Amino acid sequence: MRRAVRWLSEHHQHDIRAIEEACLRFDLSPLDEEFLIRHCREQQPTSRTG
């Protein structure tokens, strides 16, 4: 899991396609993949104008 997070950070990619690639590269479980998806969504800044 740590290697996958590091890989995503080094490549500055946190979209679903990059997460799927990281899961395949580092043989993560579906549960780990779901965690990464939720974590990346929480980390994305929300831009609200109003």
N, C-alpha and C positions, 0 to 999 in steps of 0.2 A: 504494500500500500504506500509506504513512504517513497519508494522509488517512482511509483506512478505519479504521486503528487509533485515530486521534484521534476519529473519529466514534463508534466503539464506546465509548471511554472517556468521552466527553462525555455519552453517553446511559446510562452505567452498565449496559450490556447486553453480555453475553458469551455468550449462549446461541446455539444453532445457528440459530435463526430470525433473530436480529439479525446474525449473521455472513453468512448468505445475503443479507440485505437490503443489507448493506454491500458485498458483492461485486457485486451488481447496480448499486447506486448509483455505485460507483467503477470499474466495468468490470474487475474483477480476474479473473485466470485461475483455472482449477480448482486448479492447484498452489498459488496464493496462498491460495485458500479453505482448502485442506487445511492449510496452514501456520497460518493463523489458528485453525482448529479445534484443532489440536494445542497451539498456544501458550496458548489460553484454558483448555484442560483442565489444562495444567501449572500455570497460575496460580491455579486454584481451590484453596482450602484444603481439606485432607482432615480431616474431623472423625471421629476414632476415639475411642471410649470403651472403657475396658477396664482 
